[in-house]
Amino acid sequence: MFRVGFGTDSHRFESSKVKPLVLGGVCLSHDGGLQANSDGDVILHALFNAISQACGNYSIGYYADELFKKGITDSREYLKIALKMAKEKGYRIGNVGIMVEAKKPYLGQEEVDKIRRSIAELLDIEEDAVGLTFTSGEGLTSFGRGEGILAQSIVSLYRDDMGHP
């Protein structure tokens, strides 16, 4: 049996410019992160939501608020909860597609590849099973105007007993 989930997350940039910007588990800068109780990693949050949705569970806030109360702000730790959900139901990640809408930061191929590798490692899948694209959206939304970052993700899950798709 296969399952598919769709997730999204967005955060605006912090005005203080003291928080690191983290995307896909990779720290990209130390002077302009996103407003959030956690590290604000919209990519991992969108992935969490997609995996949790495919499992028939809740969005990230349901789980993350308790973690934050314990002082846990690393979104990689949050993602482990979603992966545990999938594993407990007998599912593995097949592949993921991630679309990020933002005017900034501009990322070169080196940074994009680093994020893809990080996601593949976190999800225990091959790097070519991670689709990652970026758009400015032609400046038509607040994300395209540089006020924050939006990430959307789709994920396919398959049962361990079915073999890899």
N, C-alpha and C positions, 0 to 999 in steps of 0.2 A: 504494500500500500504506500502511496505517495501522499504527501501533504505540501501545501504551499502557504506561505504567510507573507503579509505585506506590513512593513513598519515605516514609521516616519518620526522624525524629531527635529526640533529647531530651537536655537537659542540666539539671543542678541549678544553683541559684543559688550564686554564690561567697559565701563568708562574709565576705570582706574588704570588699566593697561599694566597691571602687575601680575596678573594670572597667566600661566602658560596656555598656549593654544595647543590642544591635543586632538588629533583626528586619527581614528583607526588604531588607537593605542600608541601613536607616535607623537612625541612632543615636537612641534614644528617651530615654535618661537616661545620666548619668555616675556613678551611684551604686548599681549593683546589676546587674552583668552575669552571664553564665553561665560555669560552669567548662568550659574547653576550651583546647586548645593554640591554637586560632584565636580569632576574635572571638566564637565560640559562636552564630552566627546559625543557629538551628535551622530557620528557614523556608528559607533558601538551601541548607542541608545536605539537607533533605528533598527540595527540588527537584532538587538534584544527583543524589540517589539515584534519584529517579523517572526522570529523563532517562537516566542511565546504565543503569538496569534496562531501559528501553525499547530501548536500543541493544544489550542483551545483555552489558553490561560489569559492572564491580565497584562496590562501595559506596565512599563518599567516603574512608574511611580508607585505602584502597589508594593513593589519589592524594595526599591531603592531608598524610600524614605526611612525604612527600618535600618538599612545599612548605614545611611548617613548619620542616624542617631548614635551608631556605634563608632563613628569617626571614619568610616570607609568611604572614600571619595573617588577611588580608582575605578573607572568604568570597565576595566578588564575583569575586575572582581564581580561586577554586576552581570556581565555577560556569562560568567561561569554558572550563574543561577539558571539562565535560559538554556544553556547547554545541558545542564543536569535534568531540566524538565524533559528535553527531547530524549536524552538517554534513558530516563526512567520509563518512557513510553515506547522504548525500543527503536528510536529513530536516530539517524545520523544525517549530517548536513550533506546534501548533494552538491549544490552550488548556490552562490549568492550574486545578486546584482545590486549595485549601489549607485545612486545618482546624487550628486551634491550640487546644490545651487548656491553660489556665492560669488560676489565680486572680488573678495579677497579672502584668504591669501591667494596669490597666483602661485601655483605649484608646477614645477618642472617635472620632467619624466622621472628623474631620480627620486623625488619626494613621493610621487604617485606609486612608483614601484616599491618603495619602502613601506608605504601604507598597505599595499596589496600583500606583501610578504607578511606583515604583522597580522593582518586579518586571517590569512591562510593558516598561519601558525596557531593563532588563538582558536580557530574553528577546527583545526586538525584536518584540513583539506589541502589539495594541491593548489598552487598559486594560480594556475589557469582556470580554476573553478571560482575565482573571484573576479567579477566584472566591476570596474570602478571608473565612473565617468564624472566629469565636472562641467558645469555650464554657468554662465553669468546670467542666463535668462534674458539677455539683452537689456538688463536694467529695469525690467517691467515690474519687479516686486522689491520688497524691502531687502531681500537677500541679494538680489542683483544690484542693488544700490549700495551694498556694503554695510548694512546695519546689523547683519547676523549671518548665520549659516543654516541651511536646511539640508537634511539628508533623508533620502527615501531608500528603502531596501526591500528586496524580494528574496525569499529563500525557499529552496526545495528541500524537503526531508524525505528520506526513504527508510524503510525498515531494514535493520541489520540482516535479517534472514532472507532478504530479497537480492542481496548483492548490490554493488554500485551500479547506478544507471549508466 
